[in-house]
């Protein structure tokens, strides 16, 4: 998978998730609890596809970008967490 495929997966999953909300007449209730199996299927599969696309984009694009940004920030003396100098303990 590359970044374009992951972006298309994310967009397609989002569209699949919003389709039953935008066009409820396309998904008539079929269950005893007035739920639509088609709408539930689109919700679940939309969530799965959007999750796969977003996780790939975060892993391949966002994390390396953030590490490059944080590695270019110089460590200053006042903001660094330096350990104090080691001192000898008398009597030991």
QUIVENVEN-V99797 format. One record per run of one state. SS is the DSSP state (helix for helix, strand for strand, loop for the rest). FROM is the first residue (numbers start at 0). TO is the last residue. If there is no record, write none. Layout:
SS/FROM/TO
SS/FROM/TO
//
This chain:
loop/0/1
helix/2/21
loop/22/22
helix/23/25
loop/26/35
helix/36/71
loop/72/91
//
